[in-house]
């Protein structure tokens, strides 16, 4: 009598054991394909004076080149005298505005004008998530101090 119960228990364990193993294998395959990886959205925050960049208007390449297209949506022209870019703990170098280093007199950005900021930011790993902080200093067309800070988030391409 006890043998029949033991045999039934073993058959039960074997049947459901194989089913559990198959579920684990399928889950591992889906994980390997990236199904469970979080999707990183490109998000911009800050930029209260000039306005946020449009989604997709920035990127960080695995070569370290960071680029963001901004627009001066403030109701005044600005003169940028300093722009810094930090990606995580990395302070980026070679910051340029419209493909040129910022000269001593600054870079004039007219009201409604678009401008590019580029920088070299180390060697990030392709597919990793990054947070880039952009800080700009200068004056507006009234001669008053101008300060702008913003942050963009994305995935290294």
C-alpha positions in Angstrom: 0.0 0.0 0.0 2.8 2.4 0.9 4.6 1.6 -2.4 1.6 2.9 -4.5 1.6 6.2 -2.6 5.3 6.6 -3.0 5.0 5.8 -6.7 2.2 8.3 -7.1 4.2 11.0 -5.3 7.2 10.4 -7.5 5.1 10.5 -10.7 3.6 13.8 -9.5 7.0 15.3 -8.8 8.5 14.2 -12.1 5.6 15.5 -14.1 5.5 18.9 -12.5 9.3 19.0 -12.1 9.7 18.9 -15.9 7.1 21.6 -16.3 9.0 23.8 -13.8 12.3 23.2 -15.6 10.7 24.2 -18.9 9.3 27.4 -17.4 12.7 28.3 -16.0 14.4 27.7 -19.4 11.9 29.9 -21.2 12.3 32.6 -18.6 16.1 32.5 -18.9 15.8 32.7 -22.7 13.5 35.7 -22.5 15.8 37.4 -20.0 18.8 36.8 -22.4 16.8 38.4 -25.2 16.4 41.6 -23.0 12.7 41.2 -22.5 13.0 42.0 -18.8 15.4 44.9 -19.2 13.9 48.3 -18.3 13.3 50.6 -21.2 15.1 53.9 -20.7 13.2 56.9 -21.9 14.9 60.0 -23.0 13.9 62.5 -20.4 14.8 66.2 -20.1 14.3 68.2 -16.9 15.2 71.8 -15.9 16.0 74.3 -18.6 13.4 76.6 -17.1 14.6 79.8 -19.0 15.2 78.5 -22.5 12.9 75.5 -22.5 13.6 71.8 -22.6 15.1 70.2 -25.7 12.8 68.1 -27.8 12.8 64.3 -27.2 15.6 62.7 -29.3 17.5 66.0 -29.5 20.5 64.6 -27.5 22.7 61.6 -27.6 25.8 60.2 -26.0 27.9 57.9 -28.2 30.1 55.1 -26.9 33.0 57.1 -28.3 32.2 59.7 -25.6 30.8 62.4 -27.8 27.8 64.1 -26.2 25.6 66.3 -28.4 22.4 68.2 -27.5 20.3 70.6 -29.7 18.9 73.4 -27.6 16.7 76.4 -28.5 16.6 79.8 -26.9 12.9 80.0 -26.2 13.4 82.8 -23.6 11.9 86.2 -24.4 15.4 87.7 -24.9 18.7 87.0 -26.6 21.5 85.6 -24.5 25.3 85.6 -24.5 26.8 82.4 -23.2 30.2 82.8 -21.5 30.4 79.4 -19.9 28.9 76.0 -20.6 29.7 72.8 -18.6 28.6 69.2 -19.2 28.8 66.5 -16.6 27.8 62.9 -17.2 27.5 61.2 -13.9 30.8 61.8 -12.0 32.6 62.6 -15.3 33.3 66.3 -16.1 33.2 66.5 -19.9 36.0 68.2 -21.8 36.2 70.2 -25.0 32.7 71.8 -24.6 31.7 73.6 -27.8 28.7 75.7 -28.8 27.8 75.5 -32.5 31.0 73.5 -33.2 33.4 76.1 -31.8 35.0 76.8 -28.4 33.4 79.6 -26.5 35.5 82.8 -27.2 36.4 85.4 -24.5 33.4 87.5 -25.5 31.0 84.6 -25.3 28.6 83.2 -27.9 25.5 85.2 -28.9 22.3 83.2 -29.2 19.4 85.2 -30.6 15.8 84.9 -29.3 14.2 81.8 -30.9 17.6 80.5 -32.2 18.7 76.9 -32.0 22.2 76.0 -30.9 24.3 72.8 -30.4 26.3 71.9 -27.4 28.9 69.2 -27.8 31.5 67.7 -25.4 33.7 64.7 -24.9 32.7 62.6 -21.9 35.0 59.7 -21.3 34.2 56.3 -22.8 30.7 55.2 -21.7 29.5 51.6 -22.3 27.1 51.2 -25.1 23.6 50.4 -23.8 24.2 51.9 -20.4 21.9 54.6 -19.0 23.4 58.1 -18.5 22.4 61.4 -16.9 24.0 64.5 -18.4 23.8 67.8 -16.5 24.3 70.9 -18.6 25.0 74.3 -16.9 25.2 77.6 -18.8 26.2 81.0 -17.6 26.1 84.4 -19.4 24.1 87.5 -19.7 20.8 88.4 -21.4 20.4 91.2 -23.9 19.6 93.6 -21.0 23.0 92.9 -19.5 21.6 90.9 -16.5 23.1 87.6 -15.4 21.8 84.5 -17.1 22.0 81.0 -15.6 20.5 77.9 -17.0 20.7 74.3 -15.7 19.1 71.2 -17.1 19.5 67.5 -17.2 18.9 64.9 -19.9 18.7 61.1 -19.5 19.2 58.5 -22.1 20.9 55.3 -23.2 24.5 55.3 -24.7 24.4 54.5 -28.4 
